[in-house]
Amino acid sequence: MKLYLVQHAKSKPKEDDPRRSLSPEGYEDIKRIAGFAQQYLSINIQQIIHSTKPRAKQTAEVLARHLNPIQGLQEDENLEPLTAPEIWRTRIHEMKKNVLIVGHLPHLSKLTSLLLRKIDYKIISFKMGGILCLEKENMDWVIRWKIDPDMVP
């Protein structure tokens, strides 16, 4: 099983948009990453799951247009920035399908640490609109690759 974790793309400042929708730069970044992923990374996912925040949903929608998840998009309130990551660690361990999760910091960082068995230790830096690929080998998770918007022309 593969798990893809994505921090939402860049959003507008709260002063300009209290809902914090994606900024024009954020849209461009995630479209570029999604196109690159579609063409070069062979991402095969069953579903994209995202938080309830507009910036995560919009990021997920762009990714879905390129990656065509078989079961589409699903919104989940347990992917909010401050939600306890243990909820998702349990869900992920029960999953058998490849999924992509679009969420926020610090939740994604803490979830990654839990999956890699490094509790409360920052394993990796997420960048807005970047994709981290983890893969389950036997009972352990390993980092396969990571790509960020500044790596894609």
C-alpha atoms as an extended CHARMM CRD file, in Angstrom:
* protein
*
       153  EXT
         1         1  MET       CA              0.0000000000        0.0000000000        0.0000000000  PROA      1               0.0000000000
         2         2  LYS       CA              1.1400000000        3.5230000000       -0.7850000000  PROA      2               0.0000000000
         3         3  LEU       CA              0.1210000000        6.6340000000        1.0790000000  PROA      3               0.0000000000
         4         4  TYR       CA              0.5670000000       10.0760000000       -0.4390000000  PROA      4               0.0000000000
         5         5  LEU       CA              0.5180000000       13.0640000000        1.9060000000  PROA      5               0.0000000000
         6         6  VAL       CA              0.0380000000       16.5820000000        0.5590000000  PROA      6               0.0000000000
         7         7  GLN       CA              0.0710000000       19.8510000000        2.4130000000  PROA      7               0.0000000000
         8         8  HSD       CA             -2.4830000000       22.1200000000        0.7450000000  PROA      8               0.0000000000
         9         9  ALA       CA             -1.1060000000       24.6100000000       -1.7660000000  PROA      9               0.0000000000
        10        10  LYS       CA             -0.5290000000       28.2670000000       -0.8650000000  PROA      10              0.0000000000
        11        11  SER       CA             -3.6000000000       30.1470000000        0.2420000000  PROA      11              0.0000000000
        12        12  LYS       CA             -4.5990000000       33.7860000000        0.3300000000  PROA      12              0.0000000000
        13        13  PRO       CA             -3.8290000000       35.7340000000        3.5260000000  PROA      13              0.0000000000
        14        14  LYS       CA             -6.5900000000       35.6710000000        6.1280000000  PROA      14              0.0000000000
        15        15  GLU       CA             -6.9440000000       39.4690000000        5.8460000000  PROA      15              0.0000000000
        16        16  ASP       CA             -7.7830000000       39.1570000000        2.1330000000  PROA      16              0.0000000000
        17        17  ASP       CA             -9.8850000000       36.0060000000        2.3840000000  PROA      17              0.0000000000
        18        18  PRO       CA            -11.1300000000       34.8340000000        5.8040000000  PROA      18              0.0000000000
        19        19  ARG       CA            -11.8890000000       31.3840000000        4.3080000000  PROA      19              0.0000000000
        20        20  ARG       CA             -8.2410000000       31.1480000000        3.1020000000  PROA      20              0.0000000000
        21        21  SER       CA             -8.9360000000       29.8520000000       -0.4140000000  PROA      21              0.0000000000
        22        22  LEU       CA             -6.0080000000       29.0400000000       -2.6800000000  PROA      22              0.0000000000
        23        23  SER       CA             -4.0250000000       31.9580000000       -4.0050000000  PROA      23              0.0000000000
        24        24  PRO       CA             -3.3070000000       32.2560000000       -7.7440000000  PROA      24              0.0000000000
        25        25  GLU       CA              0.2580000000       31.1110000000       -6.9850000000  PROA      25              0.0000000000
        26        26  GLY       CA             -1.1020000000       28.1530000000       -5.0220000000  PROA      26              0.0000000000
        27        27  TYR       CA             -3.2900000000       27.1130000000       -7.9610000000  PROA      27              0.0000000000
        28        28  GLU       CA             -0.3400000000       27.3220000000      -10.3460000000  PROA      28              0.0000000000
        29        29  ASP       CA              1.9210000000       25.3380000000       -7.9940000000  PROA      29              0.0000000000
        30        30  ILE       CA             -0.5430000000       22.4980000000       -7.4810000000  PROA      30              0.0000000000
        31        31  LYS       CA             -1.4650000000       22.3350000000      -11.1860000000  PROA      31              0.0000000000
        32        32  ARG       CA              2.2280000000       22.0180000000      -12.0280000000  PROA      32              0.0000000000
        33        33  ILE       CA              2.7900000000       19.3170000000       -9.3770000000  PROA      33              0.0000000000
        34        34  ALA       CA             -0.3630000000       17.4350000000      -10.4070000000  PROA      34              0.0000000000
        35        35  GLY       CA              0.6050000000       17.4980000000      -14.0850000000  PROA      35              0.0000000000
        36        36  PHE       CA              4.1140000000       16.3040000000      -13.2850000000  PROA      36              0.0000000000
        37        37  ALA       CA              2.7380000000       13.5440000000      -11.0290000000  PROA      37              0.0000000000
        38        38  GLN       CA              0.3200000000       12.4150000000      -13.7410000000  PROA      38              0.0000000000
        39        39  GLN       CA              3.0070000000       12.2950000000      -16.4100000000  PROA      39              0.0000000000
        40        40  TYR       CA              6.0450000000       10.9610000000      -14.5260000000  PROA      40              0.0000000000
        41        41  LEU       CA              5.1920000000        9.4190000000      -11.1440000000  PROA      41              0.0000000000
        42        42  SER       CA              2.6560000000        6.6790000000      -11.9300000000  PROA      42              0.0000000000
        43        43  ILE       CA              0.4620000000        7.5190000000       -8.9610000000  PROA      43              0.0000000000
        44        44  ASN       CA             -2.4100000000        5.0360000000       -8.8290000000  PROA      44              0.0000000000
        45        45  ILE       CA             -4.8470000000        5.9120000000       -6.0480000000  PROA      45              0.0000000000
        46        46  GLN       CA             -8.2720000000        4.7410000000       -5.0330000000  PROA      46              0.0000000000
        47        47  GLN       CA             -9.3090000000        7.9510000000       -3.3080000000  PROA      47              0.0000000000
        48        48  ILE       CA             -8.2940000000       11.4670000000       -2.3010000000  PROA      48              0.0000000000
        49        49  ILE       CA             -9.2860000000       12.4440000000        1.2150000000  PROA      49              0.0000000000
        50        50  HSD       CA             -9.1040000000       16.0910000000        2.2900000000  PROA      50              0.0000000000
        51        51  SER       CA             -9.9390000000       18.3140000000        5.2450000000  PROA      51              0.0000000000
        52        52  THR       CA            -12.9970000000       20.5520000000        5.3640000000  PROA      52              0.0000000000
        53        53  LYS       CA            -10.9790000000       23.7330000000        4.7890000000  PROA      53              0.0000000000
        54        54  PRO       CA            -11.3870000000       25.3460000000        1.3270000000  PROA      54              0.0000000000
        55        55  ARG       CA             -7.6280000000       25.3900000000        0.5980000000  PROA      55              0.0000000000
        56        56  ALA       CA             -7.3720000000       21.6300000000        1.1590000000  PROA      56              0.0000000000
        57        57  LYS       CA            -10.5130000000       20.9010000000       -0.8640000000  PROA      57              0.0000000000
        58        58  GLN       CA             -9.3260000000       23.0620000000       -3.7770000000  PROA      58              0.0000000000
        59        59  THR       CA             -5.9010000000       21.3880000000       -3.7030000000  PROA      59              0.0000000000
        60        60  ALA       CA             -7.5900000000       17.9680000000       -3.7190000000  PROA      60              0.0000000000
        61        61  GLU       CA             -9.8300000000       18.9350000000       -6.6470000000  PROA      61              0.0000000000
        62        62  VAL       CA             -6.8430000000       19.9260000000       -8.7980000000  PROA      62              0.0000000000
        63        63  LEU       CA             -5.0480000000       16.6870000000       -7.9330000000  PROA      63              0.0000000000
        64        64  ALA       CA             -8.1900000000       14.6530000000       -8.6950000000  PROA      64              0.0000000000
        65        65  ARG       CA             -8.4710000000       16.1380000000      -12.1930000000  PROA      65              0.0000000000
        66        66  HSD       CA             -4.9880000000       14.8280000000      -12.9730000000  PROA      66              0.0000000000
        67        67  LEU       CA             -4.7950000000       11.6150000000      -10.9490000000  PROA      67              0.0000000000
        68        68  ASN       CA             -8.3600000000       10.3150000000      -11.4670000000  PROA      68              0.0000000000
        69        69  PRO       CA             -8.9540000000        8.5150000000       -8.1650000000  PROA      69              0.0000000000
        70        70  ILE       CA            -11.3100000000        5.5870000000       -8.6890000000  PROA      70              0.0000000000
        71        71  GLN       CA            -13.4830000000        6.4610000000       -5.6840000000  PROA      71              0.0000000000
        72        72  GLY       CA            -13.2180000000       10.2320000000       -6.1050000000  PROA      72              0.0000000000
        73        73  LEU       CA            -12.9220000000       12.7500000000       -3.2950000000  PROA      73              0.0000000000
        74        74  GLN       CA            -13.9170000000       12.4620000000        0.3430000000  PROA      74              0.0000000000
        75        75  GLU       CA            -13.9820000000       15.1950000000        2.9560000000  PROA      75              0.0000000000
        76        76  ASP       CA            -13.0000000000       14.3780000000        6.5460000000  PROA      76              0.0000000000
        77        77  GLU       CA            -13.0940000000       16.6800000000        9.5580000000  PROA      77              0.0000000000
        78        78  ASN       CA            -10.3680000000       14.6340000000       11.2720000000  PROA      78              0.0000000000
        79        79  LEU       CA             -7.7540000000       16.1520000000        8.9580000000  PROA      79              0.0000000000
        80        80  GLU       CA             -7.9050000000       19.6410000000       10.4510000000  PROA      80              0.0000000000
        81        81  PRO       CA             -4.5890000000       21.2620000000       11.4760000000  PROA      81              0.0000000000
        82        82  LEU       CA             -4.8160000000       20.5070000000       15.2020000000  PROA      82              0.0000000000
        83        83  THR       CA             -6.6000000000       17.1460000000       15.1060000000  PROA      83              0.0000000000
        84        84  ALA       CA             -4.8400000000       14.3030000000       16.9280000000  PROA      84              0.0000000000
        85        85  PRO       CA             -2.9100000000       12.2760000000       14.3220000000  PROA      85              0.0000000000
        86        86  GLU       CA             -3.5600000000        8.9850000000       16.1450000000  PROA      86              0.0000000000
        87        87  ILE       CA             -7.0310000000        8.8520000000       14.5620000000  PROA      87              0.0000000000
        88        88  TRP       CA             -5.5070000000        8.6550000000       11.0920000000  PROA      88              0.0000000000
        89        89  ARG       CA             -2.6610000000        6.3590000000       12.1040000000  PROA      89              0.0000000000
        90        90  THR       CA             -5.3050000000        3.8120000000       13.1310000000  PROA      90              0.0000000000
        91        91  ARG       CA             -7.3520000000        4.2960000000        9.9410000000  PROA      91              0.0000000000
        92        92  ILE       CA             -4.3050000000        4.0300000000        7.7050000000  PROA      92              0.0000000000
        93        93  HSD       CA             -3.1420000000        0.8000000000        9.3150000000  PROA      93              0.0000000000
        94        94  GLU       CA             -6.5300000000       -0.7210000000        8.4400000000  PROA      94              0.0000000000
        95        95  MET       CA             -6.4790000000        0.4420000000        4.8100000000  PROA      95              0.0000000000
        96        96  LYS       CA             -5.5350000000       -1.8160000000        1.9470000000  PROA      96              0.0000000000
        97        97  LYS       CA             -5.8670000000        0.7100000000       -0.8870000000  PROA      97              0.0000000000
        98        98  ASN       CA             -3.5540000000        3.4860000000       -2.0730000000  PROA      98              0.0000000000
        99        99  VAL       CA             -4.8430000000        6.8650000000       -0.9270000000  PROA      99              0.0000000000
       100       100  LEU       CA             -3.7830000000       10.4830000000       -1.1140000000  PROA      100             0.0000000000
       101       101  ILE       CA             -4.4890000000       12.7480000000        1.8520000000  PROA      101             0.0000000000
       102       102  VAL       CA             -4.5730000000       16.5360000000        1.5750000000  PROA      102             0.0000000000
       103       103  GLY       CA             -4.2390000000       18.2770000000        4.9060000000  PROA      103             0.0000000000
       104       104  HSD       CA             -2.3900000000       20.8100000000        7.0000000000  PROA      104             0.0000000000
       105       105  LEU       CA              0.5000000000       21.3240000000        9.3480000000  PROA      105             0.0000000000
       106       106  PRO       CA              1.1240000000       20.4030000000       12.0680000000  PROA      106             0.0000000000
       107       107  HSD       CA             -1.2060000000       17.4130000000       11.5580000000  PROA      107             0.0000000000
       108       108  LEU       CA              0.6100000000       15.9460000000        8.5210000000  PROA      108             0.0000000000
       109       109  SER       CA              4.0170000000       16.2700000000       10.1320000000  PROA      109             0.0000000000
       110       110  LYS       CA              2.8450000000       14.5710000000       13.3240000000  PROA      110             0.0000000000
       111       111  LEU       CA              1.0790000000       11.8200000000       11.3760000000  PROA      111             0.0000000000
       112       112  THR       CA              4.2350000000       11.1240000000        9.3560000000  PROA      112             0.0000000000
       113       113  SER       CA              6.2690000000       10.8710000000       12.5530000000  PROA      113             0.0000000000
       114       114  LEU       CA              3.7780000000        8.4380000000       14.0750000000  PROA      114             0.0000000000
       115       115  LEU       CA              3.7270000000        6.2270000000       10.9810000000  PROA      115             0.0000000000
       116       116  LEU       CA              7.5190000000        6.1420000000       10.8950000000  PROA      116             0.0000000000
       117       117  ARG       CA              7.5730000000        5.4010000000       14.6510000000  PROA      117             0.0000000000
       118       118  LYS       CA              9.3280000000        8.6030000000       15.6230000000  PROA      118             0.0000000000
       119       119  ILE       CA              6.8280000000       10.0840000000       18.0700000000  PROA      119             0.0000000000
       120       120  ASP       CA              7.0190000000       13.8820000000       18.3560000000  PROA      120             0.0000000000
       121       121  TYR       CA             10.1080000000       14.0350000000       16.1830000000  PROA      121             0.0000000000
       122       122  LYS       CA             10.0960000000       16.0930000000       13.0130000000  PROA      122             0.0000000000
       123       123  ILE       CA             11.0340000000       13.6340000000       10.2720000000  PROA      123             0.0000000000
       124       124  ILE       CA             10.4510000000       15.7210000000        7.1710000000  PROA      124             0.0000000000
       125       125  SER       CA              9.5410000000       19.2700000000        6.1760000000  PROA      125             0.0000000000
       126       126  PHE       CA              6.3590000000       19.6390000000        4.1840000000  PROA      126             0.0000000000
       127       127  LYS       CA              6.0700000000       22.3750000000        1.5730000000  PROA      127             0.0000000000
       128       128  MET       CA              2.7390000000       23.7130000000        0.4060000000  PROA      128             0.0000000000
       129       129  GLY       CA              1.5780000000       21.7550000000       -2.6180000000  PROA      129             0.0000000000
       130       130  GLY       CA              4.3110000000       19.1180000000       -2.2810000000  PROA      130             0.0000000000
       131       131  ILE       CA              3.6960000000       15.3650000000       -2.2810000000  PROA      131             0.0000000000
       132       132  LEU       CA              5.3030000000       12.8520000000        0.0910000000  PROA      132             0.0000000000
       133       133  CYS       CA              5.0300000000        9.1510000000       -0.8240000000  PROA      133             0.0000000000
       134       134  LEU       CA              5.1560000000        6.5780000000        1.9740000000  PROA      134             0.0000000000
       135       135  GLU       CA              4.9480000000        2.8490000000        1.3390000000  PROA      135             0.0000000000
       136       136  LYS       CA              4.0810000000        0.0490000000        3.7160000000  PROA      136             0.0000000000
       137       137  GLU       CA              6.6440000000       -2.7520000000        3.7320000000  PROA      137             0.0000000000
       138       138  ASN       CA              5.4160000000       -5.6300000000        5.8510000000  PROA      138             0.0000000000
       139       139  MET       CA              4.3610000000       -3.7790000000        9.0140000000  PROA      139             0.0000000000
       140       140  ASP       CA              6.6100000000       -0.7180000000        8.6130000000  PROA      140             0.0000000000
       141       141  TRP       CA              6.2290000000        2.5270000000        6.6840000000  PROA      141             0.0000000000
       142       142  VAL       CA              9.1300000000        3.9230000000        4.6730000000  PROA      142             0.0000000000
       143       143  ILE       CA              9.6200000000        7.1380000000        2.7290000000  PROA      143             0.0000000000
       144       144  ARG       CA              9.7260000000        6.3980000000       -1.0130000000  PROA      144             0.0000000000
       145       145  TRP       CA             10.0310000000        9.9160000000       -2.4260000000  PROA      145             0.0000000000
       146       146  LYS       CA              9.0910000000       13.5630000000       -2.0170000000  PROA      146             0.0000000000
       147       147  ILE       CA              8.5100000000       16.3150000000       -4.5690000000  PROA      147             0.0000000000
       148       148  ASP       CA              7.8820000000       20.0120000000       -3.9980000000  PROA      148             0.0000000000
       149       149  PRO       CA              6.6350000000       22.7690000000       -6.3510000000  PROA      149             0.0000000000
       150       150  ASP       CA             10.0950000000       24.3600000000       -6.5680000000  PROA      150             0.0000000000
       151       151  MET       CA             11.4620000000       21.0970000000       -8.0190000000  PROA      151             0.0000000000
       152       152  VAL       CA              9.0830000000       21.0620000000      -10.9900000000  PROA      152             0.0000000000
       153       153  PRO       CA              9.6710000000       23.4080000000      -13.9540000000  PROA      153             0.0000000000
